Amino acid sequence: MDLSKLLNKEQRKSIMDALLTPFSWGYGAGVWLRNAAFNIGLLPQEEFEVPVVSVGNITVGGTGKTPHVEYIIEALYRRYHVAVLSRGYKRKTKGFILASNNMTPRDIGDEPYQIYRKYGSLITLAVCENRRKGIHQLLNIDPNINLILLDDGFQHRYVKPKVSIVLMDYNRPCYNDKLMPLGTLREPVTSLTRCDIVVVTKCPSSLTPVESRMMKTSLEQYMFPPPSQMLYFSNIRYADPIPVFPVQSPQLTSLHWLRPDDAVLCLTGIANPKPLVRYLRQFPAAVKVLHFDDHHFFTRNDFSLIFKVFKSLEGNRKFIITTEKDAVRIMNNPYFPPTKRNCIFYIPMKVGVLEPSEGPNFVECLIELIDKQEEPSRPGNDYIQQ
């Protein structure tokens, strides 16, 4: 029986919510018990003499962790000897691995590879599932490290960071969300009390003071007032397209060169491609989207499909445009046809943190927290919220 013919969209959603609610409660109870065990010391946390800055979130899906880690690296590498430690999600290896020039995304994961490709000469980067073990290994390898950035470390409570940063997507505010699987929350919104800084990411460039105040008001009920916790807003800034493979005289050096009779295939394997799609559709070319799962490693069959779709596009000039994270997987992929290398480009993505109306800017606040001699204690305040 096809329920879509008997029930409207709201009715189907109500039934699905009713089915998932018990699982969401059970998941929330497990999260609460785990956090309570850490809060009262039943599960151990290790604190390191070297400052650890955790960058994470409380939702599944992309909130922009990698570009924000890159933003922090660029802001701090002249002041500190920085190391980055990531789990290396979707890599084909296990254990602790120190990044080196001969590695690929399959060795360390696509996001760590992207960071290492940009900043490998300025930082030390490693991946390890066990973050405590990974930090000890990093410090044994290079005792001069005096700052560690922990990628996606908010739920990894076995390490107690000196500074904890939580990112929240402007388009998916956590205070309007629910715990998995009913929603996308990995933890209840009240877990925000554990962090030092909240950054609302992917804000529109047209964000007004009224809009930011409304979001600030909604978040304040889950946060301590400044200076105990600080709130910032950031946006994504796209740069000109860059060829995924080295080519002479690239056909597309600016999206402003696109014409109405051109066609673009937007190829993505990230959690949330919508911001890039919206950006590309600001330009006059026709845009078709082909989306794969986050961190997807493209196969020979995938490229057969991709170029079948690409061939079907109607346009005087045709281009494939992808993300920087996808580009690092494609450029190392043996199945990409060499004859098509001149038509694929990626769009670099930078973060811009908006200046606050009062108080220190983001970098000043972060440095102050890193250099602070005593970390203020903050009580846990986690409870299950549906």
C-alpha positions as CSV (number, residue, x, y, z in Angstrom):
1,M,0.0,0.0,0.0
2,D,1.3,3.4,-1.0
3,L,0.7,5.7,2.0
4,S,1.7,8.7,0.0
5,K,-1.6,8.4,-1.8
6,L,-3.6,8.1,1.4
7,L,-1.9,10.6,3.6
8,N,-0.6,14.1,3.1
9,K,3.0,15.2,3.9
10,E,2.1,16.5,7.4
11,Q,0.3,13.3,8.3
12,R,3.2,11.1,7.1
13,K,5.6,13.3,9.2
14,S,3.4,12.9,12.3
15,I,3.4,9.1,12.0
16,M,7.1,9.0,11.4
17,D,7.7,11.3,14.5
18,A,5.5,9.1,16.6
19,L,7.5,6.0,15.5
20,L,10.9,7.6,16.1
21,T,10.2,9.4,19.4
22,P,10.8,6.4,21.7
23,F,14.2,5.8,20.0
24,S,15.0,9.5,20.4
25,W,14.2,9.2,24.1
26,G,16.3,6.1,24.5
27,Y,19.2,7.8,22.7
28,G,18.8,10.9,24.9
29,A,18.9,8.8,28.0
30,G,22.1,7.1,26.9
31,V,23.7,10.5,26.1
32,W,22.6,11.9,29.5
33,L,24.0,8.9,31.4
34,R,27.3,9.1,29.5
35,N,27.7,12.9,30.2
36,A,26.7,12.4,33.9
37,A,29.4,9.7,34.2
38,F,32.0,12.2,33.0
39,N,30.6,15.0,35.1
40,I,30.9,13.0,38.4
41,G,34.2,11.4,37.5
42,L,33.0,7.8,36.8
43,L,34.5,8.1,33.3
44,P,38.0,9.7,33.3
45,Q,39.0,12.9,31.6
46,E,42.7,13.7,30.9
47,E,43.9,17.3,30.9
48,F,47.2,18.1,29.2
49,E,49.8,20.7,30.0
50,V,49.8,21.8,26.4
51,P,46.6,23.7,25.6
52,V,44.0,21.8,23.6
53,V,41.4,23.6,21.6
54,S,38.4,21.5,20.6
55,V,36.4,22.4,17.5
56,G,33.1,20.5,17.3
57,N,29.3,20.6,17.1
58,I,26.2,19.0,18.6
59,T,24.5,18.1,15.3
60,V,25.2,15.6,12.6
61,G,26.0,17.0,9.2
62,G,28.2,19.8,8.0
63,T,28.6,22.9,10.1
64,G,31.9,24.0,8.6
65,K,34.5,22.5,11.0
66,T,37.3,22.2,8.4
67,P,37.2,25.8,7.2
68,H,37.0,27.0,10.8
69,V,40.0,24.8,11.8
70,E,41.8,26.4,8.8
71,Y,40.8,29.8,9.9
72,I,42.2,29.2,13.4
73,I,45.5,27.8,12.0
74,E,46.0,30.9,9.8
75,A,45.3,33.1,12.8
76,L,47.5,31.3,15.3
77,Y,50.4,29.5,13.6
78,R,52.7,32.5,13.9
79,R,52.1,32.7,17.7
80,Y,52.1,28.9,18.5
81,H,53.7,25.7,17.3
82,V,50.4,24.2,16.2
83,A,49.4,20.5,15.9
84,V,46.1,19.3,14.5
85,L,44.6,15.9,15.6
86,S,41.7,14.4,13.8
87,R,40.0,11.0,13.8
88,G,40.4,10.8,10.1
89,Y,36.8,9.9,9.3
90,K,36.3,7.4,6.4
91,R,40.1,6.7,6.0
92,K,41.1,3.2,5.1
93,T,43.8,2.9,7.8
94,K,43.7,2.5,11.6
95,G,45.6,3.8,14.6
96,F,47.9,6.8,14.9
97,I,49.3,8.1,11.6
98,L,51.5,11.2,11.2
99,A,50.7,13.0,8.0
100,S,53.5,13.1,5.4
101,N,53.8,14.2,1.7
102,N,53.4,10.7,0.3
103,M,49.9,10.1,1.8
104,T,46.5,10.3,0.2
105,P,42.9,10.9,1.6
106,R,42.6,7.1,2.0
107,D,45.5,7.2,4.4
108,I,44.4,10.1,6.7
109,G,40.9,11.1,5.5
110,D,39.8,13.8,3.1
111,E,39.5,16.7,5.6
112,P,42.9,16.1,7.3
113,Y,44.4,15.7,3.9
114,Q,42.9,19.0,2.8
115,I,44.3,20.8,5.8
116,Y,47.8,19.1,5.5
117,R,47.9,20.0,1.8
118,K,47.5,23.7,2.7
119,Y,49.4,24.0,5.9
120,G,51.7,20.9,6.1
121,S,54.8,23.1,6.2
122,L,53.4,25.2,9.1
123,I,51.9,22.6,11.4
124,T,52.1,19.0,12.6
125,L,49.0,16.9,11.6
126,A,48.1,13.4,12.7
127,V,45.0,11.2,12.8
128,C,44.1,8.7,15.6
129,E,40.8,7.2,16.8
130,N,42.0,7.4,20.4
131,R,42.5,11.1,21.0
132,R,44.3,10.7,24.3
133,K,46.8,8.3,22.7
134,G,47.1,10.6,19.7
135,I,48.0,13.6,21.8
136,H,50.6,11.7,23.7
137,Q,52.1,10.4,20.4
138,L,52.2,14.0,19.0
139,L,54.0,15.3,22.0
140,N,56.5,12.5,22.0
141,I,57.2,13.1,18.3
142,D,57.5,16.9,18.7
143,P,57.9,18.2,22.3
144,N,57.9,21.8,20.9
145,I,54.2,21.6,20.2
146,N,52.4,24.2,22.4
147,L,48.9,24.2,20.9
148,I,46.8,21.3,19.8
149,L,43.6,21.7,17.7
150,L,41.2,18.8,18.2
151,D,39.0,18.3,15.2
152,D,35.4,17.2,16.0
153,G,36.3,16.7,19.6
154,F,33.2,18.0,21.5
155,Q,31.8,14.5,22.1
156,H,35.2,13.0,22.8
157,R,35.2,13.8,26.5
158,Y,38.1,11.6,27.5
159,V,40.2,14.6,26.6
160,K,39.4,17.7,28.6
161,P,40.2,20.7,26.3
162,K,41.3,24.0,27.6
163,V,39.1,25.8,25.1
164,S,36.0,24.2,23.6
165,I,34.4,25.7,20.4
166,V,31.0,24.5,19.2
167,L,29.7,25.4,15.7
168,M,26.1,25.7,14.8
169,D,24.7,26.1,11.3
170,Y,22.6,29.3,10.9
171,N,20.2,27.4,8.7
172,R,19.7,24.6,11.2
173,P,19.6,26.2,14.7
174,C,20.0,23.6,17.4
175,Y,17.3,25.1,19.6
176,N,14.7,24.1,16.9
177,D,16.1,20.6,16.5
178,K,15.6,17.3,18.3
179,L,17.8,14.4,19.3
180,M,18.6,11.7,16.8
181,P,16.9,9.9,15.1
182,L,14.0,12.2,15.4
183,G,16.3,15.2,14.6
184,T,20.0,15.8,14.0
185,L,21.1,16.6,17.5
186,R,24.0,14.4,18.8
187,E,23.5,15.9,22.3
188,P,20.8,18.0,23.9
189,V,21.0,21.8,23.4
190,T,21.9,22.2,27.1
191,S,25.3,20.6,26.3
192,L,26.3,24.0,25.0
193,T,27.0,24.9,28.7
194,R,30.2,22.8,28.3
195,C,31.8,25.0,25.7
196,D,33.5,28.3,25.9
197,I,32.6,29.7,22.4
198,V,29.7,29.2,20.2
199,V,30.0,30.2,16.5
200,V,26.9,30.4,14.3
201,T,28.3,29.4,10.9
202,K,27.1,29.9,7.3
203,C,25.3,33.1,8.1
204,P,24.0,35.0,5.1
205,S,26.2,37.9,3.9
206,S,23.1,40.1,4.4
207,L,22.8,39.2,8.1
208,T,21.3,42.2,9.9
209,P,21.8,43.2,13.5
210,V,18.2,42.4,14.2
211,E,18.5,38.9,12.9
212,S,21.7,38.2,14.9
213,R,20.1,39.6,18.0
214,M,17.1,37.3,17.6
215,M,19.4,34.3,17.3
216,K,21.5,35.4,20.2
217,T,18.3,35.7,22.3
218,S,17.3,32.2,21.4
219,L,20.7,30.8,22.3
220,E,21.2,32.7,25.5
221,Q,18.8,30.5,27.4
222,Y,21.2,27.6,26.9
223,M,24.4,29.6,27.6
224,F,26.1,31.4,30.4
225,P,26.4,35.2,30.0
226,P,29.7,36.6,28.7
227,P,32.5,36.4,29.6
228,S,31.8,32.8,30.7
229,Q,30.8,32.0,27.2
230,M,31.0,34.0,24.0
231,L,28.9,34.0,20.8
232,Y,30.2,34.8,17.3
233,F,28.8,34.7,13.8
234,S,30.6,33.6,10.7
235,N,30.0,33.3,7.0
236,I,31.4,31.4,4.0
237,R,33.3,33.3,1.4
238,Y,33.9,31.6,-1.9
239,A,37.0,32.3,-4.1
240,D,37.5,32.0,-7.8
241,P,37.5,28.4,-9.3
242,I,40.8,26.5,-9.4
243,P,41.5,23.5,-11.7
244,V,41.4,20.2,-9.8
245,F,44.2,19.0,-12.0
246,P,47.1,21.2,-13.3
247,V,46.2,22.5,-16.7
248,Q,47.6,25.2,-18.9
249,S,45.4,28.1,-19.7
250,P,42.3,27.0,-17.7
251,Q,39.0,27.8,-19.4
252,L,37.3,29.1,-16.3
253,T,39.2,31.6,-14.0
254,S,36.1,33.4,-12.6
255,L,32.5,32.4,-12.3
256,H,31.6,35.9,-13.5
257,W,32.7,34.7,-16.9
258,L,29.9,32.2,-17.1
259,R,27.3,32.9,-19.7
260,P,23.6,32.0,-20.1
261,D,24.5,29.4,-22.8
262,D,27.0,27.7,-20.5
263,A,26.2,24.6,-18.3
264,V,27.6,23.6,-14.9
265,L,27.5,20.2,-13.3
266,C,27.8,20.8,-9.5
267,L,29.4,17.6,-8.2
268,T,29.4,17.1,-4.4
269,G,30.1,14.5,-1.8
270,I,29.6,16.6,1.4
271,A,27.0,16.7,4.1
272,N,25.3,19.9,3.0
273,P,25.8,21.0,-0.6
274,K,23.0,23.6,-0.5
275,P,25.2,26.7,0.2
276,L,27.4,25.9,-2.8
277,V,24.4,25.2,-5.1
278,R,22.8,28.5,-4.0
279,Y,26.1,30.3,-4.8
280,L,26.5,28.8,-8.2
281,R,22.9,29.6,-9.1
282,Q,23.7,33.3,-8.7
283,F,25.5,33.2,-12.0
284,P,23.8,32.9,-15.4
285,A,24.8,29.4,-16.4
286,A,22.4,26.5,-16.1
287,V,23.3,24.4,-13.0
288,K,22.6,20.7,-12.5
289,V,23.4,19.0,-9.2
290,L,24.8,15.5,-8.7
291,H,25.2,14.7,-5.0
292,F,26.8,11.7,-3.3
293,D,27.1,10.9,0.4
294,D,29.5,12.8,2.6
295,H,33.2,11.7,2.3
296,H,32.3,9.5,-0.7
297,F,35.2,7.8,-2.5
298,F,34.3,7.9,-6.2
299,T,34.4,4.6,-8.0
300,R,34.8,3.8,-11.7
301,N,31.0,3.4,-12.0
302,D,30.5,6.7,-10.3
303,F,32.6,8.5,-12.9
304,S,30.7,6.6,-15.7
305,L,27.5,8.1,-14.3
306,I,29.0,11.5,-13.7
307,F,30.2,11.8,-17.3
308,K,27.0,10.4,-18.7
309,V,25.1,13.2,-16.9
310,F,27.8,15.7,-18.0
311,K,27.5,14.7,-21.6
312,S,23.7,15.2,-21.4
313,L,24.1,18.8,-20.4
314,E,23.1,21.3,-23.0
315,G,25.6,24.2,-23.2
316,N,28.0,26.0,-25.4
317,R,30.7,25.4,-22.7
318,K,30.3,22.8,-20.0
319,F,32.2,22.6,-16.7
320,I,32.2,20.4,-13.6
321,I,32.4,22.4,-10.4
322,T,33.0,20.6,-7.0
323,T,34.1,21.4,-3.5
324,E,37.6,21.6,-2.1
325,K,37.0,18.5,0.0
326,D,35.7,16.6,-3.0
327,A,38.6,17.8,-5.1
328,V,41.3,16.2,-2.8
329,R,39.5,12.8,-3.3
330,I,39.2,13.3,-7.0
331,M,42.7,14.4,-7.7
332,N,44.1,11.2,-6.1
333,N,41.5,9.0,-7.8
334,P,42.9,6.6,-10.5
335,Y,39.5,6.3,-12.1
336,F,39.1,9.9,-13.2
337,P,39.4,10.0,-17.0
338,P,42.6,11.8,-18.0
339,T,40.9,13.3,-21.1
340,K,38.4,15.2,-18.9
341,R,40.9,16.8,-16.5
342,N,40.6,20.2,-18.2
343,C,36.9,20.6,-17.4
344,I,36.7,20.1,-13.6
345,F,37.3,22.9,-11.1
346,Y,36.8,23.4,-7.3
347,I,35.7,26.4,-5.4
348,P,37.9,27.3,-2.4
349,M,36.0,28.3,0.7
350,K,37.2,30.7,3.4
351,V,35.6,31.6,6.7
352,G,35.0,35.2,7.7
353,V,34.1,35.8,11.4
354,L,31.9,38.9,11.8
355,E,33.2,41.5,14.2
356,P,31.1,41.6,17.4
357,S,29.2,44.8,18.4
358,E,31.0,44.7,21.7
359,G,33.7,42.7,23.4
360,P,36.9,41.1,21.9
361,N,36.9,39.7,18.4
362,F,37.0,35.9,17.9
363,V,40.8,35.6,17.6
364,E,41.5,37.9,20.6
365,C,39.0,35.9,22.7
366,L,40.5,32.6,21.7
367,I,44.1,33.7,22.5
368,E,43.0,35.1,25.8
369,L,41.4,31.7,26.7
370,I,44.4,29.7,25.5
371,D,46.9,31.8,27.5
372,K,44.7,32.0,30.6
373,Q,46.4,30.4,33.6
374,E,43.4,29.0,35.3
375,E,40.4,27.5,33.5
376,P,37.1,28.6,35.2
377,S,35.0,25.7,36.4
378,R,31.6,25.3,34.8
379,P,29.0,22.9,36.2
380,G,27.4,20.4,33.8
381,N,23.8,21.1,32.9
382,D,22.8,18.3,30.6
383,Y,19.3,17.0,30.4
384,I,17.1,15.3,27.9
385,Q,15.1,17.8,25.8
386,Q,12.7,16.7,23.1
